């Protein structure tokens, strides 16, 4: 949805990417049919065609912020127990060393050192949503890691530092889940937990005046630690929200799969 003052400024997103390599698994693709449909429609919402995507995936964590810098990134099969063919998936999107260098420049200027990692490939937090959005794998893709410790304020600051990319044709996307307790998926007991925490996130995202403070205090929200015993899949939201600055936010869509709510959000 275009910003009337900056008609080509790109929005930012946080998407719940679903479970494992679901688009390639019989039975799972049907479970996430709504997510697939909504992600496929997302590029048409943009005010202009991006030059590249910067993805912050809950599946990459490093001692310090790190950015994938290969011109042709490989693959990271960071899931277990799936059919053999899912370890042969290829999503041959190009990387962008120039964008990686720009990310380092912006984060460094904000006092957030960032190292280039030419060996990092695409994990399923990145290649699953990108496959849905850009199935031809022709959109340049760069990944930014989370930083050990999951400090929400530091990740929000990283998003703020990167916000200039929105006016440079770069689509900033956080990829995680609004509920991520591996023991809870498919459990009746998890349904209310996920719903309660999702409702909190929906209210916070829609309130720019208080969004930062409430997101940084997310762990005090109702059911927060039951929804996220470990917050790796939530912290990408902090980066996307930081990059949004004071722009309005809204829930983009809500899927309900494996007995839990999985929300995705748009800013701008």
N, C-alpha and C positions, 0 to 999 in steps of 0.2 A: 504494500500500500504506500504510494509515494508521499514523501514529505513535501508539502507545497512550497516551503522556502528553499528546499534543496531537491529539486525534482528527480535527480538521478542518484541521490544518496540511498544506499541499499539498507534495508532493514537488517536486523540480526535475529537469530533463531536459537532456540534450544529444542531439540527433538528427542523424544524417547525412541530409541532405536530397536526395541524389541529384543527377542531372545536368540542369541547365537546367529548362525547364518540362515535364518528362517526362509528367505526367498528361494533357497535351493533345497529345502527339505519338505518332502511330501507330508501334508497334514499341517505343518507349521505355517506355510504360506497362507492357508485358508484362515488360520487363527488371526493373523495379522493383516487381513485383507483391507481393513479400514486404513491402517497405517500406510500400506503400500499405495492405496489410492490417493491419500492426502499428500504423501511425499511426492508422488508423480505429478501432482497438480501444483506443487510449490513454485517451480520456476516461472509459471505463468503469472504468479502474484507479484513478481519483482518489477520495479519500474524500468529496469534496463538489464540487458544480459551481462552477468558478471564476467570479469576477466579471469577470475580464479576463486576458489573456495579455500578459506582457512578454517580447518576443522579442529575443534578441541574435544578429543575423545576421552571418555572415562576409562579407556583401556590402555592409556599410556601415561605412566608416571615416572618422573626422573628426579634426581637429586636437586637439579635446578631446572628452570624452564628450558626446554629444548625444542627445536623446530626441525622438521624433516627437510633436508636440503638437496636430495637427489633429484636429478632431472627425470629419472625413470624409476620411481620407488617400487620396491618389491611388495611381498605380501607377508602378513603376520597372522598365522592361524592360531589365535589365542583362545581357543575353546576346546572342550573335551567331550568325547563320547558321541560325536555326531558321525553320520555315515561317511565312508572313505572318500566319496566324491567331493565332499565339502572341503577337503584339504588339497583339492586341485583347483579351486576357484581362482580365477584371474580377473582382476579389475584393472586394466592397463592404462589408467589415467596418467597423464604426464604430471610431473612435479613442476616446481617453479623455483629454481635457485634465487632468482631476483626477488621474489616475494619473501622467501626465507630470510634473505639479507635485510629486507625492509622490516620484517618482524623483529629481528635482532636489533636493528637501529632504534625502533620505537620503544621497545622494552628497555633497552640500555639507557636511553635518554630519560626514562622514568625511574632509573635506579633499580631495575629488575634485570640482572644479567641473564642472557639467553645463549645457549650454545647450539651450534649447527650439528645435526646428526645426519650424515649422508647415508647411513646404513639402515635407518628406520623405514620399515615398510608400512603398508596400510592394514590396520586391524579392522575387525568387523564393526566396531563403532563408527568407523569412517566409510568402509566400502559398502556396507548394507544401505545406509541412507543415500549414498551417492549413486549406487546402482538403481535405486528407485527413481531418483531425480534426473540423473543423466546416464541412462542405460548404454549410450554409445561410448562412455568413458572418454569423452573428448573435452571435459572441463578440467583445467589444471587444478591440482589438489595438493595442499600443504597441510601438515599436521603440526599442532602445537601441543606439547605435553602438559600435564598437570605437574605441580611441584610437590615433592614429599612434604607431608605435614598437613596438606589440604587447608591451609589457612584461607578462609573465605575472603578476608579483606585483601590479601595479597593477590588473589585471583581476580577479584573485582577491580583492583588497581591495574592489573594486566589488561583487562578488557578496556578500561578507560584509556590506557596508553595506546591501544590498538584501534581506537575508534576512528582515527583519521583514515584508516583503510576503507571505510564505508564510502568515502568520497573519491576513492581511487579505484573503484570497481571491484573490490574484494568482498565477497559474501562471508561473513563471520557466523559460524555455526557451532554451538555446543551440542555434543551428542552424549546422552547418558540415559537415565530412566528416572522418573519421579518416584518410583518405588524400586528398591533393590535389596531385598533380603532373599538370598537364594533358597533358604529353607522355607520361605513363605509362599513362593509361587505355587499356584494350584491349590492353596489351602483356603478353606472357608474363613478361617480366623484372620487371614490377611486382607480380606475384602474391605472391612471397615477401617483398618489401619491405613491402607493405601488411599481410600476415599477421603479420610479426614486430612491427611497430609496434603493430598492433591488440592483440596479446597483451600487450605492455607496458602499454597503456592499461587493459585489462581487469584486470590485476593491481593497478595503482595505484588505480583507482576503488574496488576492493573492500577497500582498506586505509586506513581513515580516519586511523589514527595517523600514517601517513607520506605521506598523499595530497598535502598541500600541497607538501612539500619535493620530492617526486618530480615533481609536475606543473611546478613552477617550474624544475626542471632537465631538462625534457623533451628539450631539444636534445641531451643527452648519451645518450639512450636509443638502443638499436640501431636503425639504419635511419631515425632521426628525420628527418634533413635530406633524405633521399631521399624520404620520405613527404610531407614538407612543406618544399619549397624556400622557400616563403613561407607563414608560419603563420596567415594570415588565417582559414582554415577550422578551425583548431584552437583559437584563443584563446577563442571562445565557450564552450568546455568549462571554461575557467578561471573564468568568471563563474558558470556553473551549479554548479561544485564549491565555489566560495566561498560561494554562497548556501546550499549544503547543510550548512555548518558541519561537525560531526562525525558527521553521519548516515551510516548504511551506504549503500554504492553497489553497483550490480550492472549487468551488461550487460542491457539490455532486449531487444535482438534484434541479430542479425548478418545483414546481407544480403551477398551476393557478386554483384557486377554489374560489367560492363566489366573482368572479370578481377581485381578487387581486393575485399578485405574492406571493408565499411562498417559500423562499429559504432554503436549508439545506447545511451545509458546513462540509468539512473534512480537518483536519490538520495533517501533518505527512506523 
